Amino acid sequence: MNASQVAALLLSKIRGLESRYDTNVLDLALLVSKVEAQKGDDGEVGAVGERGEKGDKGDKGDTGQDGKDGKDGKDGKDGKDGLNGKNGLNGKNGTDGYIGRDGLDGKSGKDGKTGNPGRIPRHQIRDGAIAFEQRPGVFGDWIRFVQNNNYYGGGGGSAEASLKWIDYATGFSSEPTLTQTIATGDVYTYTYSNGTLFRLVPNGSEQDAFYRIFSGGVLSDLVVTKGITI
């Protein structure tokens, strides 16, 4: 007989014993129920037993379900502004940028005012001849002439009275310009350090002369005439 057969035989006997035990218990219970119960005398109170030892701690229970979320609370009041912080240190200078393209040339400005006339060139007169200074202390060739000038007054003063036609013809501070051509010749404007004069270069029998006024094609206020033969 192998192990499996032995185990099956033991299991069969155990079940037979359990069946007879259950039958005896039922029969005993039936007999007890038929006996009339009688109250017995109270027994003596038993002595208090000693306290038993503390039992082992039970296992930790399962985690309960999460509760529902509570309602949102009211917003709190805004706090007061904090103090201003101290200024930070200045940062380092950045690197130089690239040089930009050249801008477009601007429009030409208006011509400036004419500068003051330069001084009358220095000259020397000797024995009917005149020489003009070429550079400081150096004079040019002598130019001979026959003087027969006529000078007219007009409040010029002693300084103006000492000037001759040649002084006005050569003592200008800027190049003379043609102002207008009239019936008697060409009128040029001469600029000096102390003012402006108008010269008539005649195309006929009129005299070569300087005037203070030229208006409406008419010269007036004569200053000096040439009257010189070279």
ChimeraX commands (.cxc) that place a marker at each C-alpha (Angstrom):
marker #1 position 0.00,0.00,0.00 radius 0.5
marker #1 position 1.51,3.34,-0.97 radius 0.5
marker #1 position 1.31,6.71,0.81 radius 0.5
marker #1 position -1.69,7.93,-1.17 radius 0.5
marker #1 position -3.72,4.89,-0.33 radius 0.5
marker #1 position -2.82,5.19,3.38 radius 0.5
marker #1 position -3.91,8.84,3.42 radius 0.5
marker #1 position -7.24,7.96,1.79 radius 0.5
marker #1 position -7.93,5.19,4.34 radius 0.5
marker #1 position -7.21,7.56,7.29 radius 0.5
marker #1 position -9.46,10.23,5.87 radius 0.5
marker #1 position -12.29,7.70,5.50 radius 0.5
marker #1 position -12.03,6.57,9.15 radius 0.5
marker #1 position -11.96,10.19,10.39 radius 0.5
marker #1 position -15.13,10.98,8.54 radius 0.5
marker #1 position -16.82,7.87,10.07 radius 0.5
marker #1 position -15.88,9.03,13.58 radius 0.5
marker #1 position -17.20,12.56,12.91 radius 0.5
marker #1 position -20.50,11.07,11.74 radius 0.5
marker #1 position -20.98,8.97,14.91 radius 0.5
marker #1 position -19.97,11.97,17.11 radius 0.5
marker #1 position -22.57,14.22,15.53 radius 0.5
marker #1 position -25.27,11.51,16.11 radius 0.5
marker #1 position -24.35,11.12,19.83 radius 0.5
marker #1 position -24.41,14.89,20.35 radius 0.5
marker #1 position -27.88,15.18,18.86 radius 0.5
marker #1 position -29.20,12.33,21.02 radius 0.5
marker #1 position -27.73,13.91,24.17 radius 0.5
marker #1 position -29.23,17.27,23.36 radius 0.5
marker #1 position -32.63,15.65,22.90 radius 0.5
marker #1 position -32.48,13.94,26.32 radius 0.5
marker #1 position -31.40,17.18,28.06 radius 0.5
marker #1 position -34.30,19.06,26.53 radius 0.5
marker #1 position -36.78,16.53,28.05 radius 0.5
marker #1 position -35.43,16.93,31.60 radius 0.5
marker #1 position -37.31,19.58,33.56 radius 0.5
marker #1 position -34.95,22.21,34.62 radius 0.5
marker #1 position -34.73,22.88,38.37 radius 0.5
marker #1 position -33.13,25.92,39.91 radius 0.5
marker #1 position -30.23,25.05,42.08 radius 0.5
marker #1 position -28.78,26.95,45.04 radius 0.5
marker #1 position -26.65,29.93,44.29 radius 0.5
marker #1 position -23.06,29.08,44.44 radius 0.5
marker #1 position -20.49,31.09,46.29 radius 0.5
marker #1 position -18.99,34.05,44.52 radius 0.5
marker #1 position -15.74,33.03,43.17 radius 0.5
marker #1 position -12.60,34.95,43.96 radius 0.5
marker #1 position -11.52,37.65,41.53 radius 0.5
marker #1 position -9.05,36.18,39.21 radius 0.5
marker #1 position -5.75,37.81,38.44 radius 0.5
marker #1 position -5.58,40.19,35.59 radius 0.5
marker #1 position -4.38,38.48,32.55 radius 0.5
marker #1 position -1.41,39.64,30.57 radius 0.5
marker #1 position -1.79,42.39,28.03 radius 0.5
marker #1 position -2.63,40.98,24.68 radius 0.5
marker #1 position -0.59,41.56,21.56 radius 0.5
marker #1 position -1.16,44.75,19.58 radius 0.5
marker #1 position -3.50,44.20,16.76 radius 0.5
marker #1 position -2.58,44.70,13.15 radius 0.5
marker #1 position -2.74,48.24,11.69 radius 0.5
marker #1 position -6.03,48.88,10.06 radius 0.5
marker #1 position -6.43,49.80,6.41 radius 0.5
marker #1 position -6.11,53.47,5.43 radius 0.5
marker #1 position -9.49,55.16,5.25 radius 0.5
marker #1 position -10.81,56.93,2.16 radius 0.5
marker #1 position -9.79,60.52,1.50 radius 0.5
marker #1 position -12.23,63.08,2.79 radius 0.5
marker #1 position -13.89,65.64,0.53 radius 0.5
marker #1 position -12.01,68.83,-0.18 radius 0.5
marker #1 position -12.98,71.71,2.08 radius 0.5
marker #1 position -14.32,75.03,0.73 radius 0.5
marker #1 position -11.83,77.64,-0.35 radius 0.5
marker #1 position -11.10,80.20,2.32 radius 0.5
marker #1 position -11.51,83.93,1.73 radius 0.5
marker #1 position -8.60,85.82,0.24 radius 0.5
marker #1 position -6.42,87.51,2.82 radius 0.5
marker #1 position -5.77,91.24,2.80 radius 0.5
marker #1 position -2.85,92.55,0.78 radius 0.5
marker #1 position 0.24,93.01,2.87 radius 0.5
marker #1 position 1.98,96.37,3.16 radius 0.5
marker #1 position 4.67,97.20,0.63 radius 0.5
marker #1 position 8.14,96.30,1.77 radius 0.5
marker #1 position 10.95,98.82,2.10 radius 0.5
marker #1 position 12.82,99.82,-1.03 radius 0.5
marker #1 position 16.05,97.96,-1.42 radius 0.5
marker #1 position 19.39,99.73,-1.78 radius 0.5
marker #1 position 20.52,100.68,-5.25 radius 0.5
marker #1 position 22.74,98.09,-6.84 radius 0.5
marker #1 position 26.25,98.80,-8.05 radius 0.5
marker #1 position 26.73,100.27,-11.51 radius 0.5
marker #1 position 27.40,97.66,-14.13 radius 0.5
marker #1 position 30.57,97.58,-16.18 radius 0.5
marker #1 position 30.75,99.70,-19.31 radius 0.5
marker #1 position 29.81,97.87,-22.45 radius 0.5
marker #1 position 32.16,97.45,-25.37 radius 0.5
marker #1 position 32.36,100.16,-28.00 radius 0.5
marker #1 position 29.90,99.75,-30.84 radius 0.5
marker #1 position 30.82,99.60,-34.50 radius 0.5
marker #1 position 31.35,102.87,-36.30 radius 0.5
marker #1 position 28.24,103.76,-38.30 radius 0.5
marker #1 position 28.18,104.64,-41.96 radius 0.5
marker #1 position 28.98,108.15,-43.04 radius 0.5
marker #1 position 25.86,110.28,-43.22 radius 0.5
marker #1 position 24.74,112.06,-46.35 radius 0.5
marker #1 position 26.30,115.41,-47.04 radius 0.5
marker #1 position 24.12,118.24,-45.83 radius 0.5
marker #1 position 22.94,121.07,-48.01 radius 0.5
marker #1 position 25.36,123.89,-48.61 radius 0.5
marker #1 position 24.96,126.67,-46.11 radius 0.5
marker #1 position 24.29,130.24,-47.01 radius 0.5
marker #1 position 27.25,132.38,-47.95 radius 0.5
marker #1 position 28.74,134.17,-45.00 radius 0.5
marker #1 position 28.94,137.89,-44.74 radius 0.5
marker #1 position 31.67,139.59,-46.66 radius 0.5
marker #1 position 34.70,140.13,-44.48 radius 0.5
marker #1 position 36.15,143.48,-43.73 radius 0.5
marker #1 position 38.33,144.85,-46.55 radius 0.5
marker #1 position 42.05,144.47,-46.17 radius 0.5
marker #1 position 44.42,147.36,-45.77 radius 0.5
marker #1 position 45.52,149.49,-48.72 radius 0.5
marker #1 position 48.87,148.20,-50.06 radius 0.5
marker #1 position 51.89,150.18,-48.96 radius 0.5
marker #1 position 53.60,152.19,-51.67 radius 0.5
marker #1 position 56.37,154.71,-52.25 radius 0.5
marker #1 position 56.34,157.78,-54.50 radius 0.5
marker #1 position 59.59,159.32,-55.72 radius 0.5
marker #1 position 60.48,161.65,-58.58 radius 0.5
marker #1 position 57.17,161.21,-60.40 radius 0.5
marker #1 position 57.08,157.43,-60.02 radius 0.5
marker #1 position 55.29,154.97,-57.70 radius 0.5
marker #1 position 56.26,151.51,-56.40 radius 0.5
marker #1 position 53.95,149.06,-54.52 radius 0.5
marker #1 position 55.05,146.68,-51.76 radius 0.5
marker #1 position 55.18,143.08,-53.01 radius 0.5
marker #1 position 55.97,141.50,-49.61 radius 0.5
marker #1 position 57.01,142.99,-46.27 radius 0.5
marker #1 position 59.89,145.44,-46.92 radius 0.5
marker #1 position 60.17,144.56,-50.63 radius 0.5
marker #1 position 58.74,146.92,-53.27 radius 0.5
marker #1 position 58.15,146.28,-56.95 radius 0.5
marker #1 position 59.32,148.19,-60.04 radius 0.5
marker #1 position 58.93,151.93,-60.24 radius 0.5
marker #1 position 56.07,153.15,-62.43 radius 0.5
marker #1 position 56.51,156.66,-63.81 radius 0.5
marker #1 position 53.53,158.94,-64.32 radius 0.5
marker #1 position 52.58,162.58,-64.86 radius 0.5
marker #1 position 50.29,163.67,-62.03 radius 0.5
marker #1 position 47.38,165.93,-62.87 radius 0.5
marker #1 position 44.69,164.67,-60.47 radius 0.5
marker #1 position 41.64,166.63,-59.43 radius 0.5
marker #1 position 40.22,165.90,-55.93 radius 0.5
marker #1 position 36.78,166.82,-54.75 radius 0.5
marker #1 position 35.75,167.34,-51.19 radius 0.5
marker #1 position 32.72,165.88,-49.46 radius 0.5
marker #1 position 33.58,165.47,-45.84 radius 0.5
marker #1 position 36.24,162.87,-46.44 radius 0.5
marker #1 position 38.62,164.42,-43.94 radius 0.5
marker #1 position 42.35,164.79,-44.12 radius 0.5
marker #1 position 43.02,161.04,-44.44 radius 0.5
marker #1 position 40.77,160.75,-47.51 radius 0.5
marker #1 position 42.14,163.97,-49.03 radius 0.5
marker #1 position 45.64,162.46,-49.06 radius 0.5
marker #1 position 44.53,159.51,-51.25 radius 0.5
marker #1 position 44.96,159.59,-55.03 radius 0.5
marker #1 position 43.13,157.83,-57.87 radius 0.5
marker #1 position 45.83,155.13,-57.97 radius 0.5
marker #1 position 45.23,154.43,-54.27 radius 0.5
marker #1 position 41.54,153.72,-54.90 radius 0.5
marker #1 position 42.31,151.71,-58.05 radius 0.5
marker #1 position 44.75,149.41,-56.27 radius 0.5
marker #1 position 43.82,149.52,-52.58 radius 0.5
marker #1 position 40.71,147.34,-52.70 radius 0.5
marker #1 position 40.29,144.44,-50.25 radius 0.5
marker #1 position 38.45,142.10,-52.62 radius 0.5
marker #1 position 38.39,141.71,-56.40 radius 0.5
marker #1 position 36.21,144.41,-58.05 radius 0.5
marker #1 position 33.01,143.13,-59.65 radius 0.5
marker #1 position 31.09,144.41,-62.67 radius 0.5
marker #1 position 27.84,145.86,-61.34 radius 0.5
marker #1 position 26.16,147.24,-64.46 radius 0.5
marker #1 position 26.85,148.56,-67.95 radius 0.5
marker #1 position 25.38,152.01,-68.62 radius 0.5
marker #1 position 25.48,154.33,-71.63 radius 0.5
marker #1 position 28.80,155.94,-70.61 radius 0.5
marker #1 position 30.65,152.72,-69.71 radius 0.5
marker #1 position 30.94,149.87,-67.21 radius 0.5
marker #1 position 30.29,150.42,-63.50 radius 0.5
marker #1 position 32.41,148.32,-61.09 radius 0.5
marker #1 position 31.96,147.92,-57.32 radius 0.5
marker #1 position 35.14,148.36,-55.25 radius 0.5
marker #1 position 35.24,147.25,-51.63 radius 0.5
marker #1 position 37.69,148.79,-49.13 radius 0.5
marker #1 position 38.36,148.41,-45.42 radius 0.5
marker #1 position 36.19,151.45,-44.65 radius 0.5
marker #1 position 33.39,151.19,-47.23 radius 0.5
marker #1 position 32.42,150.75,-50.87 radius 0.5
marker #1 position 32.89,152.95,-53.99 radius 0.5
marker #1 position 31.72,152.68,-57.59 radius 0.5
marker #1 position 34.14,153.13,-60.50 radius 0.5
marker #1 position 33.14,154.18,-64.00 radius 0.5
marker #1 position 35.36,152.68,-66.72 radius 0.5
marker #1 position 34.26,154.87,-69.64 radius 0.5
marker #1 position 33.71,153.74,-73.22 radius 0.5
marker #1 position 33.96,157.28,-74.62 radius 0.5
marker #1 position 35.06,160.73,-73.57 radius 0.5
marker #1 position 33.95,160.36,-69.93 radius 0.5
marker #1 position 36.63,160.35,-67.23 radius 0.5
marker #1 position 37.66,157.23,-65.33 radius 0.5
marker #1 position 36.42,158.12,-61.85 radius 0.5
marker #1 position 35.19,156.81,-58.47 radius 0.5
marker #1 position 31.78,157.70,-56.96 radius 0.5
marker #1 position 30.14,157.04,-53.61 radius 0.5
marker #1 position 26.61,156.50,-54.88 radius 0.5
marker #1 position 25.19,154.43,-57.75 radius 0.5
marker #1 position 21.39,154.24,-57.88 radius 0.5
marker #1 position 18.97,153.74,-60.73 radius 0.5
marker #1 position 21.79,153.66,-63.28 radius 0.5
marker #1 position 23.10,157.07,-62.18 radius 0.5
marker #1 position 26.47,157.77,-60.52 radius 0.5
marker #1 position 26.74,160.60,-58.00 radius 0.5
marker #1 position 28.91,162.05,-55.22 radius 0.5
marker #1 position 32.22,162.11,-57.09 radius 0.5
marker #1 position 35.31,161.13,-55.10 radius 0.5
marker #1 position 38.26,161.36,-57.54 radius 0.5
marker #1 position 39.01,161.20,-61.27 radius 0.5
marker #1 position 42.01,159.59,-62.94 radius 0.5
marker #1 position 43.57,162.52,-64.79 radius 0.5
marker #1 position 46.87,160.62,-65.11 radius 0.5
marker #1 position 48.91,159.93,-68.24 radius 0.5
marker #1 position 51.42,157.12,-68.05 radius 0.5
marker link #1:1,2 radius 0.2
marker link #1:2,3 radius 0.2
marker link #1:3,4 radius 0.2
marker link #1:4,5 radius 0.2
marker link #1:5,6 radius 0.2
marker link #1:6,7 radius 0.2
marker link #1:7,8 radius 0.2
marker link #1:8,9 radius 0.2
marker link #1:9,10 radius 0.2
marker link #1:10,11 radius 0.2
marker link #1:11,12 radius 0.2
marker link #1:12,13 radius 0.2
marker link #1:13,14 radius 0.2
marker link #1:14,15 radius 0.2
marker link #1:15,16 radius 0.2
marker link #1:16,17 radius 0.2
marker link #1:17,18 radius 0.2
marker link #1:18,19 radius 0.2
marker link #1:19,20 radius 0.2
marker link #1:20,21 radius 0.2
marker link #1:21,22 radius 0.2
marker link #1:22,23 radius 0.2
marker link #1:23,24 radius 0.2
marker link #1:24,25 radius 0.2
marker link #1:25,26 radius 0.2
marker link #1:26,27 radius 0.2
marker link #1:27,28 radius 0.2
marker link #1:28,29 radius 0.2
marker link #1:29,30 radius 0.2
marker link #1:30,31 radius 0.2
marker link #1:31,32 radius 0.2
marker link #1:32,33 radius 0.2
marker link #1:33,34 radius 0.2
marker link #1:34,35 radius 0.2
marker link #1:35,36 radius 0.2
marker link #1:36,37 radius 0.2
marker link #1:37,38 radius 0.2
marker link #1:38,39 radius 0.2
marker link #1:39,40 radius 0.2
marker link #1:40,41 radius 0.2
marker link #1:41,42 radius 0.2
marker link #1:42,43 radius 0.2
marker link #1:43,44 radius 0.2
marker link #1:44,45 radius 0.2
marker link #1:45,46 radius 0.2
marker link #1:46,47 radius 0.2
marker link #1:47,48 radius 0.2
marker link #1:48,49 radius 0.2
marker link #1:49,50 radius 0.2
marker link #1:50,51 radius 0.2
marker link #1:51,52 radius 0.2
marker link #1:52,53 radius 0.2
marker link #1:53,54 radius 0.2
marker link #1:54,55 radius 0.2
marker link #1:55,56 radius 0.2
marker link #1:56,57 radius 0.2
marker link #1:57,58 radius 0.2
marker link #1:58,59 radius 0.2
marker link #1:59,60 radius 0.2
marker link #1:60,61 radius 0.2
marker link #1:61,62 radius 0.2
marker link #1:62,63 radius 0.2
marker link #1:63,64 radius 0.2
marker link #1:64,65 radius 0.2
marker link #1:65,66 radius 0.2
marker link #1:66,67 radius 0.2
marker link #1:67,68 radius 0.2
marker link #1:68,69 radius 0.2
marker link #1:69,70 radius 0.2
marker link #1:70,71 radius 0.2
marker link #1:71,72 radius 0.2
marker link #1:72,73 radius 0.2
marker link #1:73,74 radius 0.2
marker link #1:74,75 radius 0.2
marker link #1:75,76 radius 0.2
marker link #1:76,77 radius 0.2
marker link #1:77,78 radius 0.2
marker link #1:78,79 radius 0.2
marker link #1:79,80 radius 0.2
marker link #1:80,81 radius 0.2
marker link #1:81,82 radius 0.2
marker link #1:82,83 radius 0.2
marker link #1:83,84 radius 0.2
marker link #1:84,85 radius 0.2
marker link #1:85,86 radius 0.2
marker link #1:86,87 radius 0.2
marker link #1:87,88 radius 0.2
marker link #1:88,89 radius 0.2
marker link #1:89,90 radius 0.2
marker link #1:90,91 radius 0.2
marker link #1:91,92 radius 0.2
marker link #1:92,93 radius 0.2
marker link #1:93,94 radius 0.2
marker link #1:94,95 radius 0.2
marker link #1:95,96 radius 0.2
marker link #1:96,97 radius 0.2
marker link #1:97,98 radius 0.2
marker link #1:98,99 radius 0.2
marker link #1:99,100 radius 0.2
marker link #1:100,101 radius 0.2
marker link #1:101,102 radius 0.2
marker link #1:102,103 radius 0.2
marker link #1:103,104 radius 0.2
marker link #1:104,105 radius 0.2
marker link #1:105,106 radius 0.2
marker link #1:106,107 radius 0.2
marker link #1:107,108 radius 0.2
marker link #1:108,109 radius 0.2
marker link #1:109,110 radius 0.2
marker link #1:110,111 radius 0.2
marker link #1:111,112 radius 0.2
marker link #1:112,113 radius 0.2
marker link #1:113,114 radius 0.2
marker link #1:114,115 radius 0.2
marker link #1:115,116 radius 0.2
marker link #1:116,117 radius 0.2
marker link #1:117,118 radius 0.2
marker link #1:118,119 radius 0.2
marker link #1:119,120 radius 0.2
marker link #1:120,121 radius 0.2
marker link #1:121,122 radius 0.2
marker link #1:122,123 radius 0.2
marker link #1:123,124 radius 0.2
marker link #1:124,125 radius 0.2
marker link #1:125,126 radius 0.2
marker link #1:126,127 radius 0.2
marker link #1:127,128 radius 0.2
marker link #1:128,129 radius 0.2
marker link #1:129,130 radius 0.2
marker link #1:130,131 radius 0.2
marker link #1:131,132 radius 0.2
marker link #1:132,133 radius 0.2
marker link #1:133,134 radius 0.2
marker link #1:134,135 radius 0.2
marker link #1:135,136 radius 0.2
marker link #1:136,137 radius 0.2
marker link #1:137,138 radius 0.2
marker link #1:138,139 radius 0.2
marker link #1:139,140 radius 0.2
marker link #1:140,141 radius 0.2
marker link #1:141,142 radius 0.2
marker link #1:142,143 radius 0.2
marker link #1:143,144 radius 0.2
marker link #1:144,145 radius 0.2
marker link #1:145,146 radius 0.2
marker link #1:146,147 radius 0.2
marker link #1:147,148 radius 0.2
marker link #1:148,149 radius 0.2
marker link #1:149,150 radius 0.2
marker link #1:150,151 radius 0.2
marker link #1:151,152 radius 0.2
marker link #1:152,153 radius 0.2
marker link #1:153,154 radius 0.2
marker link #1:154,155 radius 0.2
marker link #1:155,156 radius 0.2
marker link #1:156,157 radius 0.2
marker link #1:157,158 radius 0.2
marker link #1:158,159 radius 0.2
marker link #1:159,160 radius 0.2
marker link #1:160,161 radius 0.2
marker link #1:161,162 radius 0.2
marker link #1:162,163 radius 0.2
marker link #1:163,164 radius 0.2
marker link #1:164,165 radius 0.2
marker link #1:165,166 radius 0.2
marker link #1:166,167 radius 0.2
marker link #1:167,168 radius 0.2
marker link #1:168,169 radius 0.2
marker link #1:169,170 radius 0.2
marker link #1:170,171 radius 0.2
marker link #1:171,172 radius 0.2
marker link #1:172,173 radius 0.2
marker link #1:173,174 radius 0.2
marker link #1:174,175 radius 0.2
marker link #1:175,176 radius 0.2
marker link #1:176,177 radius 0.2
marker link #1:177,178 radius 0.2
marker link #1:178,179 radius 0.2
marker link #1:179,180 radius 0.2
marker link #1:180,181 radius 0.2
marker link #1:181,182 radius 0.2
marker link #1:182,183 radius 0.2
marker link #1:183,184 radius 0.2
marker link #1:184,185 radius 0.2
marker link #1:185,186 radius 0.2
marker link #1:186,187 radius 0.2
marker link #1:187,188 radius 0.2
marker link #1:188,189 radius 0.2
marker link #1:189,190 radius 0.2
marker link #1:190,191 radius 0.2
marker link #1:191,192 radius 0.2
marker link #1:192,193 radius 0.2
marker link #1:193,194 radius 0.2
marker link #1:194,195 radius 0.2
marker link #1:195,196 radius 0.2
marker link #1:196,197 radius 0.2
marker link #1:197,198 radius 0.2
marker link #1:198,199 radius 0.2
marker link #1:199,200 radius 0.2
marker link #1:200,201 radius 0.2
marker link #1:201,202 radius 0.2
marker link #1:202,203 radius 0.2
marker link #1:203,204 radius 0.2
marker link #1:204,205 radius 0.2
marker link #1:205,206 radius 0.2
marker link #1:206,207 radius 0.2
marker link #1:207,208 radius 0.2
marker link #1:208,209 radius 0.2
marker link #1:209,210 radius 0.2
marker link #1:210,211 radius 0.2
marker link #1:211,212 radius 0.2
marker link #1:212,213 radius 0.2
marker link #1:213,214 radius 0.2
marker link #1:214,215 radius 0.2
marker link #1:215,216 radius 0.2
marker link #1:216,217 radius 0.2
marker link #1:217,218 radius 0.2
marker link #1:218,219 radius 0.2
marker link #1:219,220 radius 0.2
marker link #1:220,221 radius 0.2
marker link #1:221,222 radius 0.2
marker link #1:222,223 radius 0.2
marker link #1:223,224 radius 0.2
marker link #1:224,225 radius 0.2
marker link #1:225,226 radius 0.2
marker link #1:226,227 radius 0.2
marker link #1:227,228 radius 0.2
marker link #1:228,229 radius 0.2
marker link #1:229,230 radius 0.2
view
